[in-house]
Amino acid sequence: MPSVAGVLGTDVSLLQSGMGGVAGSELACAVSDAGAAGCAGGYKLAGGALSAMLARLTSGTDRPVGVNLIPEVVGPDELDRQVAQVLDETPDRVHLSFFGMPHDAVFDRVTAAGRHLVVQVGTVEDGVHAAARGAVVVAQGIEAGGHLLGTSRRDDLMGALRARVPDACLVASGGIGSPGEAARALAAGADGVLLGTAFVVAHESRAHARFKSAVTDADETDTVITDVYEIGWPGRRHRVLATAVTADPGQPAKFIGKTLIEGKPYLVPRFSAAVPTEATSGRIEEMALYCGRSCGEISEEVSAADVVAAFARVLAGAEVVNTEEKAEHHVG
């Protein structure tokens, strides 16, 4: 089985989640410079705004790095335009990462361009399909923070996928906040791991300071799965920190704050899917504070390089650790 590091050209088999709003070019470049696979959130950026982000990303690191796009929030036509921009405006070391499944034509286009693909899935069927198209497949369990793509626990999904696609490059996501938990994911069949919540609190993250402190102060019992933060991203359940909004979803959807995205001002309504960033003001404590069950193992803000270094011992040679852990623990 190929390691993530071997496929993407990194030193460590660790991927950083391309969280829209939170994962800017600064975080992605810092993660890549530390030897892992950084990833900037493309989200709904297009045109000049996307070009500006891509320019910062490619000038900020000369290491392998990714751009995350979300098929279901932009639609096929806009996704095609985003993909075209990334392919046209970045060098080959920039891979494309998709949260959820793009159409087959997108797989074909990215592969034809000689780029690596990373696709995050929540079901076995999607994972098998993405693997058949040559993608690095991220298996997201319901322990993960943010929008949930399925209903399975991480290790259950990983085990089922490994049985179906034994030679694929598989990455585990959800509830991984320590090297020990990463090792357990490898023992369940993963070739590497993806971290989101651990990077929310990194110094280079664009998450609002109160968002970061809420994560470091929380444990897994403070997270809930809900569907209330649906404005801008309907139809998905998500794991967030419990708030007054999750406790009382009957409140009016009035504006509770404002933010800037690539220099443009936007109002933030209650129930918005947008995360509070350093450019956001207002009722931060009522906004979507995406947070995985790993928060109980995350107690302080550190640099992105420190996060990578903490996991490097377990993940640098993931294909070796995977074999050893399986022999020891027989986890599946």
MIZA-952318 format. One line per field, with one value per residue: residue number from 0; x, y, z of N, C-alpha, C in turn. Coordinates in steps of 0.2 Angstrom, whole numbers. Layout:
BEGIN
n = [NUM,...] .
n_x = [X,...] .
n_y = [Y,...] .
n_z = [Z,...] .
ca_x = [X,...] .
ca_y = [Y,...] .
ca_z = [Z,...] .
c_x = [X,...] .
c_y = [Y,...] .
c_z = [Z,...] .
This chain:
BEGIN
n = [0,1,2,3,4,5,6,7,8,9,10,11,12,13,14,15,16,17,18,19,20,21,22,23,24,25,26,27,28,29,30,31,32,33,34,35,36,37,38,39,40,41,42,43,44,45,46,47,48,49,50,51,52,53,54,55,56,57,58,59,60,61,62,63,64,65,66,67,68,69,70,71,72,73,74,75,76,77,78,79,80,81,82,83,84,85,86,87,88,89,90,91,92,93,94,95,96,97,98,99,100,101,102,103,104,105,106,107,108,109,110,111,112,113,114,115,116,117,118,119,120,121,122,123,124,125,126,127,128,129,130,131,132,133,134,135,136,137,138,139,140,141,142,143,144,145,146,147,148,149,150,151,152,153,154,155,156,157,158,159,160,161,162,163,164,165,166,167,168,169,170,171,172,173,174,175,176,177,178,179,180,181,182,183,184,185,186,187,188,189,190,191,192,193,194,195,196,197,198,199,200,201,202,203,204,205,206,207,208,209,210,211,212,213,214,215,216,217,218,219,220,221,222,223,224,225,226,227,228,229,230,231,232,233,234,235,236,237,238,239,240,241,242,243,244,245,246,247,248,249,250,251,252,253,254,255,256,257,258,259,260,261,262,263,264,265,266,267,268,269,270,271,272,273,274,275,276,277,278,279,280,281,282,283,284,285,286,287,288,289,290,291,292,293,294,295,296,297,298,299,300,301,302,303,304,305,306,307,308,309,310,311,312,313,314,315,316,317,318,319,320,321,322,323,324,325,326,327,328,329,330,331] .
n_x = [4,3,11,4,14,23,15,11,22,27,36,30,16,4,-11,-18,-33,-43,-50,-63,-61,-54,-42,-31,-19,-8,-8,-8,4,13,11,15,28,33,33,22,6,0,-15,-26,-41,-52,-66,-80,-73,-69,-63,-55,-53,-50,-38,-30,-28,-22,-10,-4,-2,6,18,21,26,38,35,25,8,-10,-26,-42,-58,-76,-88,-102,-107,-105,-109,-109,-104,-98,-88,-81,-75,-67,-58,-52,-45,-36,-28,-23,-16,-7,8,13,16,5,-9,-26,-39,-54,-69,-81,-89,-83,-89,-86,-80,-72,-63,-56,-51,-42,-33,-28,-21,-10,-10,-11,-25,-35,-48,-62,-73,-88,-94,-93,-96,-93,-80,-74,-77,-69,-56,-55,-53,-41,-38,-31,-39,-49,-56,-69,-75,-89,-84,-78,-75,-85,-94,-103,-100,-106,-112,-105,-93,-76,-66,-73,-78,-65,-60,-70,-68,-54,-55,-62,-54,-40,-27,-27,-23,-27,-34,-37,-49,-56,-59,-45,-33,-21,-5,-6,-19,-18,-10,-19,-28,-20,-18,-31,-31,-27,-17,-12,-16,-29,-30,-40,-47,-36,-28,-36,-33,-20,-7,-6,-18,-33,-44,-55,-50,-58,-65,-54,-50,-61,-61,-49,-53,-63,-70,-74,-87,-93,-96,-108,-119,-128,-140,-142,-134,-136,-137,-130,-125,-134,-142,-133,-128,-118,-104,-101,-96,-107,-119,-129,-137,-137,-144,-156,-164,-175,-174,-174,-168,-158,-146,-131,-118,-103,-91,-76,-71,-58,-56,-69,-84,-96,-112,-116,-128,-138,-137,-128,-117,-104,-88,-82,-69,-53,-56,-69,-83,-94,-107,-98,-99,-111,-110,-105,-95,-85,-80,-71,-72,-59,-55,-54,-41,-33,-26,-20,-14,-4,11,9,19,23,12,13,26,23,16,24,33,25,19,28,34,22,18,26,23,10,9,16,8,-4,-1,1,-11,-22,-33,-48] .
n_y = [-6,11,25,40,51,46,46,60,67,72,74,68,58,65,75,92,98,107,119,130,148,146,139,147,153,155,146,134,135,135,122,114,118,112,99,91,89,103,113,124,133,133,135,145,154,163,169,184,184,171,169,178,171,160,165,169,157,149,157,157,144,132,118,103,106,109,113,115,111,112,103,102,114,124,120,112,119,131,124,118,130,134,123,124,137,134,124,131,141,137,128,111,105,108,100,95,95,88,90,79,71,75,77,63,69,79,72,66,77,83,72,71,82,79,80,77,70,72,65,68,57,50,38,20,17,29,30,19,22,34,29,21,30,34,42,49,44,51,45,50,50,51,57,68,86,99,98,84,69,57,43,34,28,32,22,11,14,15,2,-5,1,-3,-16,-17,-10,-14,-10,4,21,26,38,42,52,61,64,64,68,66,58,45,42,43,33,22,24,21,7,3,2,13,24,36,51,64,80,92,100,101,109,121,128,132,144,150,149,156,157,164,172,169,158,149,148,143,130,125,125,115,99,82,80,92,94,93,85,92,101,114,125,130,140,144,132,120,105,97,88,93,93,103,114,115,128,143,144,130,125,131,131,138,152,168,171,182,195,193,197,203,201,199,194,190,204,209,215,206,202,192,180,173,156,154,145,149,151,159,171,179,191,193,200,202,192,180,169,163,158,146,135,125,109,94,78,77,87,86,82,93,107,119,133,132,132,128,120,114,106,97,91,84,74,67,57,46,46,48,37,29,18,8,9,6,-8,-14,-10,-16,-30,-30,-26,-30,-23,-19] .
n_z = [0,-4,4,10,10,1,-11,-12,-11,1,17,28,32,33,32,30,34,22,27,24,25,38,34,27,15,23,33,26,19,30,35,25,23,35,32,30,21,17,15,6,9,-4,-5,-9,-17,-32,-48,-47,-33,-30,-38,-31,-19,-24,-29,-17,-11,-19,-20,-7,-2,-8,-8,-9,-10,-7,-14,-8,-14,-15,-21,-19,-14,-24,-36,-52,-64,-59,-51,-61,-67,-56,-54,-67,-65,-54,-60,-71,-65,-56,-51,-54,-42,-34,-28,-30,-19,-14,-6,-3,-18,-34,-51,-63,-75,-69,-62,-73,-79,-70,-68,-81,-82,-75,-61,-43,-35,-21,-12,-1,8,14,13,9,-4,-12,-8,-14,-28,-30,-27,-38,-48,-46,-35,-19,-5,7,22,30,47,58,70,66,65,58,42,39,30,30,39,47,59,60,60,57,44,38,39,31,19,16,15,3,-6,-7,-11,-12,-8,7,19,36,44,57,74,78,88,94,93,97,94,81,78,81,71,60,62,60,46,39,28,32,40,41,48,56,67,75,68,68,79,77,77,64,59,53,61,72,87,98,94,93,107,112,107,113,126,127,128,121,125,123,110,97,85,73,62,61,56,42,32,17,15,14,19,25,40,54,64,79,91,105,106,110,99,94,104,104,91,85,85,77,60,60,57,64,65,56,42,33,17,7,6,4,11,21,28,42,45,58,60,49,38,38,45,60,58,59,54,57,66,80,86,91,98,95,82,69,76,71,76,81,89,94,101,115,117,114,119,119,110,96,85,67,63,75,77,66,69,81,77,68,71,72,59,49,42,37,30,36,49,49,46,56,67,64,65,79,85,78,74,66] .
ca_x = [0,7,10,2,20,25,11,10,29,29,40,25,9,-1,-14,-21,-40,-43,-56,-64,-61,-49,-36,-29,-12,-3,-8,-6,11,17,10,19,35,35,34,16,2,-5,-21,-29,-48,-55,-73,-83,-69,-68,-61,-49,-52,-46,-32,-26,-26,-17,-4,-1,-1,12,23,23,30,40,34,19,3,-16,-32,-48,-64,-82,-93,-109,-109,-104,-112,-104,-101,-93,-83,-76,-71,-62,-53,-48,-41,-31,-24,-20,-12,-2,13,11,16,-1,-14,-33,-43,-62,-73,-86,-87,-85,-91,-81,-76,-67,-57,-53,-48,-37,-29,-25,-16,-5,-11,-14,-31,-37,-56,-64,-79,-91,-97,-89,-97,-90,-73,-72,-77,-64,-50,-54,-51,-34,-38,-30,-46,-50,-62,-71,-80,-93,-80,-74,-78,-87,-99,-102,-102,-108,-115,-101,-87,-70,-62,-78,-77,-59,-60,-74,-65,-48,-57,-64,-49,-34,-21,-28,-20,-32,-32,-42,-51,-61,-57,-38,-30,-15,-1,-8,-25,-16,-8,-25,-31,-16,-20,-37,-30,-26,-10,-10,-22,-30,-32,-44,-47,-29,-25,-40,-30,-13,-5,-6,-25,-37,-50,-56,-47,-63,-66,-48,-50,-67,-59,-44,-56,-68,-69,-78,-94,-95,-98,-115,-120,-134,-140,-144,-130,-137,-137,-124,-123,-140,-143,-128,-126,-111,-102,-99,-97,-114,-120,-136,-140,-139,-149,-163,-164,-181,-173,-175,-162,-156,-139,-127,-111,-100,-85,-73,-68,-54,-57,-76,-88,-102,-116,-117,-134,-138,-137,-124,-112,-98,-85,-79,-62,-50,-60,-76,-85,-101,-109,-94,-101,-117,-108,-103,-89,-84,-75,-71,-71,-52,-54,-52,-34,-30,-27,-16,-13,3,12,7,25,23,7,16,31,20,13,29,35,20,16,33,34,15,17,29,19,3,10,18,2,-9,2,1,-17,-27,-39,-51] .
ca_y = [0,17,30,47,54,44,49,67,70,75,70,65,56,70,80,97,99,114,122,137,153,145,137,152,152,156,139,129,135,133,115,111,119,108,92,88,92,109,114,131,132,137,136,148,159,163,175,188,182,164,170,181,166,155,168,169,150,147,161,156,138,128,111,101,109,108,118,112,113,109,102,103,121,129,117,109,124,135,120,118,136,134,118,127,142,130,120,136,146,134,123,104,102,109,95,97,91,89,88,76,69,79,72,60,73,83,67,65,83,84,67,72,88,76,82,72,71,70,66,66,54,47,31,15,17,35,29,14,25,39,25,18,35,36,48,48,44,52,42,54,47,56,60,74,92,102,95,76,66,50,41,29,30,32,15,6,16,13,-5,-7,3,-6,-23,-16,-7,-16,-7,11,25,28,42,43,58,62,63,62,74,64,53,39,41,43,26,18,25,17,0,1,2,20,25,42,54,71,84,98,103,102,115,127,132,134,151,152,148,162,156,170,170,166,151,145,147,139,123,122,124,110,92,79,81,99,94,90,85,96,103,121,130,128,145,144,125,117,98,93,88,95,93,109,116,117,135,145,142,123,123,134,133,142,159,171,171,189,196,193,199,204,198,201,188,193,211,211,214,202,201,185,179,167,149,154,140,152,151,166,171,185,196,193,203,201,187,174,163,160,156,139,133,118,106,87,75,77,93,84,81,99,111,125,136,130,133,122,116,110,100,92,88,80,68,65,51,40,46,49,30,27,11,3,8,2,-15,-16,-9,-22,-36,-30,-25,-33,-18,-18] .
ca_z = [0,-4,9,8,9,-5,-16,-13,-11,7,22,34,29,37,28,34,31,19,30,21,30,43,31,22,12,28,37,21,18,36,36,19,25,40,29,28,15,18,10,7,7,-10,-4,-15,-21,-39,-52,-44,-26,-30,-41,-26,-14,-27,-29,-10,-9,-23,-18,0,-1,-14,-6,-11,-6,-10,-14,-7,-17,-12,-27,-18,-12,-29,-42,-57,-68,-55,-49,-67,-67,-50,-56,-72,-62,-51,-65,-75,-61,-51,-53,-54,-35,-31,-29,-29,-14,-15,0,-7,-24,-40,-57,-66,-79,-65,-61,-79,-81,-65,-70,-88,-81,-71,-54,-39,-32,-14,-11,6,7,20,12,6,-11,-14,-8,-19,-34,-30,-27,-44,-52,-44,-29,-12,-2,15,25,36,52,62,75,63,66,52,39,39,23,31,46,50,63,56,60,53,37,35,38,26,13,15,12,-4,-11,-3,-14,-12,-3,11,24,41,47,62,81,79,91,97,90,99,90,74,77,81,64,55,64,57,39,36,26,34,43,40,54,55,73,78,65,69,84,75,76,57,57,52,65,77,94,103,91,95,114,114,105,117,132,126,127,116,127,122,103,95,78,71,55,61,52,35,27,13,14,16,18,29,47,55,71,81,98,107,107,111,93,93,110,102,83,84,85,70,57,59,56,71,64,49,41,27,13,2,6,3,17,21,34,44,48,63,56,43,39,38,52,62,56,62,50,59,72,81,91,89,102,92,75,68,79,69,81,81,96,96,105,122,117,111,125,118,103,95,78,63,63,81,76,62,73,86,73,63,74,70,52,43,38,39,28,40,56,48,46,63,72,62,68,86,88,74,74,59] .
c_x = [4,6,8,8,23,21,11,17,31,33,36,18,4,-4,-18,-28,-40,-49,-57,-64,-55,-42,-34,-22,-7,-2,-6,1,15,17,15,26,38,35,28,12,-2,-10,-25,-37,-50,-62,-77,-79,-68,-65,-55,-48,-48,-39,-27,-24,-21,-10,0,2,6,18,26,26,32,39,27,13,-4,-21,-38,-54,-70,-87,-100,-111,-108,-107,-107,-101,-96,-87,-78,-72,-66,-57,-49,-43,-35,-26,-20,-15,-8,2,10,12,10,-6,-21,-36,-50,-65,-80,-84,-88,-87,-85,-77,-71,-61,-53,-48,-41,-31,-25,-20,-10,-5,-13,-20,-32,-45,-58,-71,-82,-94,-92,-90,-93,-82,-70,-72,-71,-57,-49,-52,-44,-33,-35,-37,-46,-56,-64,-77,-84,-90,-78,-78,-80,-93,-98,-104,-105,-111,-111,-95,-81,-67,-67,-77,-71,-58,-64,-71,-58,-50,-59,-59,-42,-28,-22,-25,-26,-30,-38,-43,-57,-59,-50,-35,-23,-11,-4,-15,-24,-14,-13,-28,-27,-17,-26,-37,-28,-18,-7,-16,-22,-32,-35,-44,-41,-26,-29,-36,-23,-12,-7,-14,-28,-43,-50,-53,-52,-65,-60,-48,-56,-65,-54,-47,-61,-65,-74,-85,-97,-97,-105,-115,-127,-134,-143,-140,-130,-137,-130,-122,-128,-139,-137,-129,-119,-110,-99,-99,-104,-114,-127,-140,-142,-144,-156,-163,-170,-180,-173,-168,-159,-149,-136,-120,-109,-93,-82,-70,-65,-55,-64,-80,-94,-105,-116,-123,-133,-140,-133,-119,-105,-95,-82,-72,-59,-53,-67,-77,-92,-102,-105,-97,-107,-116,-106,-96,-87,-78,-76,-70,-64,-51,-52,-44,-30,-32,-23,-15,-5,4,10,13,25,18,10,22,29,18,18,32,31,19,22,34,28,15,20,25,13,4,12,12,-3,-7,1,-6,-23,-34,-41,-58] .
c_y = [6,22,36,51,52,46,56,71,73,71,66,64,59,75,85,98,107,117,129,142,152,144,142,150,151,149,134,129,133,125,111,112,114,100,88,91,97,110,120,130,136,139,139,154,158,169,177,186,175,165,173,176,162,158,168,162,148,151,159,149,135,120,109,104,108,114,114,115,109,108,104,110,126,126,116,114,129,131,119,124,136,129,121,132,139,127,125,140,144,129,116,101,104,104,98,92,93,86,86,75,73,74,69,64,77,78,67,71,84,78,68,78,85,78,77,75,68,71,63,63,52,41,27,16,23,33,24,18,30,35,23,23,38,41,45,49,45,50,46,51,53,59,67,80,94,98,88,73,59,49,36,32,29,26,10,8,14,6,-8,-5,-1,-13,-23,-14,-8,-12,1,15,29,33,43,50,58,59,61,68,72,59,46,37,40,35,21,18,21,9,-2,1,8,20,32,45,62,74,90,102,105,108,121,131,134,141,154,152,155,162,162,168,167,159,147,143,143,131,121,121,118,103,89,80,88,100,91,90,88,98,111,126,128,134,146,137,121,109,94,93,90,94,100,109,118,125,137,144,135,121,126,136,137,149,162,171,178,189,197,195,201,202,201,195,191,201,214,210,210,202,194,184,173,161,149,148,143,152,158,166,177,191,197,196,202,196,180,168,159,157,149,138,126,115,98,85,75,83,92,83,87,104,118,127,135,132,127,118,111,104,95,88,83,73,64,58,45,40,47,43,27,20,6,3,5,-5,-18,-16,-15,-28,-36,-30,-28,-29,-18,-16] .
c_z = [0,2,6,6,2,-11,-17,-13,-4,12,27,30,33,32,32,30,28,21,27,26,35,39,25,19,18,32,32,20,24,37,31,21,30,38,28,22,18,13,11,5,2,-9,-10,-18,-28,-42,-48,-37,-26,-33,-35,-21,-17,-27,-22,-9,-13,-22,-11,2,-8,-13,-9,-7,-10,-10,-13,-10,-15,-17,-25,-16,-18,-36,-47,-62,-65,-53,-55,-68,-62,-52,-62,-70,-58,-55,-69,-71,-56,-54,-52,-46,-31,-33,-28,-24,-15,-9,-3,-14,-30,-46,-60,-71,-75,-64,-67,-80,-76,-67,-76,-87,-77,-64,-50,-36,-25,-13,-4,5,14,19,8,-2,-15,-14,-13,-26,-35,-30,-34,-49,-50,-39,-23,-9,5,17,31,40,55,68,73,65,59,49,38,33,24,38,50,54,59,55,56,46,34,34,32,19,11,13,5,-9,-7,-5,-14,-7,1,17,29,43,52,69,82,82,95,93,91,95,83,73,77,74,59,56,61,49,36,34,28,37,41,47,52,62,76,75,65,74,83,75,69,55,57,57,70,83,98,101,94,103,116,112,111,124,132,127,123,118,125,114,102,88,77,64,55,57,45,30,23,12,17,15,21,36,48,63,73,88,100,109,108,105,92,98,108,95,81,83,78,67,55,59,63,70,57,48,34,23,7,1,5,9,16,28,36,48,53,58,50,44,39,45,54,62,60,59,52,65,73,87,89,92,99,85,75,70,77,74,81,88,98,100,112,123,115,116,124,111,102,87,74,63,69,80,72,65,78,83,69,65,72,62,47,39,39,36,32,47,55,49,53,68,70,66,76,89,84,75,67,59] .
